[in-house]
């Protein structure tokens, strides 16, 4: 009787193994294959987009290249749109997602997130000669932003009397208004400010203060613990070594802000 029960328990345990511990494409698999497949933005400059030479380029593309270099493997770039990022990771079409992805509780039900690797924030931007460090310093100035955006909501909450907020219909109009001198200060996302700095290298914009942090995280498939650990060490190493700073200056025109560790 005892032997019969034991055999039944062993058989049940063996049958359960494939379901309890499904195979994962983890760090060792990537190293053995000699290639890492990384999702990057299909069309979201300056983080990822098709360049003049017909190859993808941008902040996230450079981070992906640095990951492959440090892993010592070949890189396979997989351009994706936002809705493809998590499904491509879950179905093993990519090993990592480096594509301006914010972390939130809902997404965390499906995948794992690394520490923050990229700055993505809304703030006030102006040239170096303007002494601004808070909303109070905007008194007496004309501030341009796109109406109804996160930036509009955040600045409206904290702006004191005397700040002239000029709202425009879309981002293109807001950027054009700043470039033409209609406003003194631009309030926008940091990628928009980077675009203006790239077009006007003699008078680049500085981040005067940040309204809201929305950093980006690298997506890792659930279960790939070794890979997640490696990615987190990679991010820390590249922050401390300055490589991520260099990429930020190259594509966003400014060093990394302080990033949460997550």
NORURNOR-V657348 format. One record per backbone hydrogen bond with DSSP energy under -0.5 kcal/mol. CO is the residue of the C=O (numbers start at 1). NH is the residue of the N-H. Records with the same first field share a line. If there is no record, write none. Layout:
CO: NH + NH
This chain:
1: 5
2: 6
3: 7
4: 8
5: 9
6: 10
7: 11
8: 12
9: 13
10: 14
11: 15
12: 16
13: 17
14: 17 + 18
16: 19 + 20
17: 21
24: 26
26: 29 + 30
27: 31
28: 32
29: 33
30: 34 + 35
34: 74
36: 38 + 76
37: 95 + 96
38: 78
39: 98
40: 80
44: 47 + 48
46: 59
47: 60 + 61
48: 44
49: 57
51: 54
55: 51
57: 49
58: 62
59: 63
60: 64
61: 65
62: 66
63: 67
64: 68
65: 69
66: 70
67: 71
68: 72 + 73
74: 36
75: 77
76: 38
78: 40
80: 42
81: 84 + 85
82: 85
84: 88
85: 89
86: 90
87: 91
88: 93 + 94
89: 92
95: 221
96: 39 + 98
97: 219
100: 102
101: 217
104: 108
106: 109
107: 110 + 111
110: 222
112: 220
115: 218
118: 216
120: 214
121: 190
122: 211 + 212
123: 188
124: 208 + 209
125: 186
126: 206
127: 130
129: 131
130: 132
134: 137
135: 138
136: 139
138: 141
141: 143 + 164
142: 144 + 184 + 185
143: 166
144: 187
145: 147 + 168
146: 149
149: 153
150: 154
151: 155
152: 156
153: 157
154: 158
155: 158 + 159
160: 163
162: 140 + 164
163: 165
164: 143 + 166
165: 167
166: 145
168: 147
170: 174
171: 175
172: 176
173: 177
174: 178
175: 179
176: 180
177: 182 + 183
178: 181
185: 144
186: 125 + 188
188: 123
189: 192 + 193
190: 194
191: 195
192: 196
193: 197
194: 198
195: 199
196: 200
200: 203
201: 204
206: 126 + 208
209: 124
212: 122
216: 117 + 118
217: 101
218: 114
219: 97
220: 112
221: 224
223: 225
224: 228
225: 229
226: 230
227: 231
228: 232
229: 233
230: 234
231: 235
232: 236
233: 237
234: 238
235: 239
236: 240
237: 241
238: 242 + 243 + 244
239: 242
242: 246
243: 247
244: 248
245: 249
246: 250
247: 251
248: 252 + 253 + 254
249: 253
260: 116
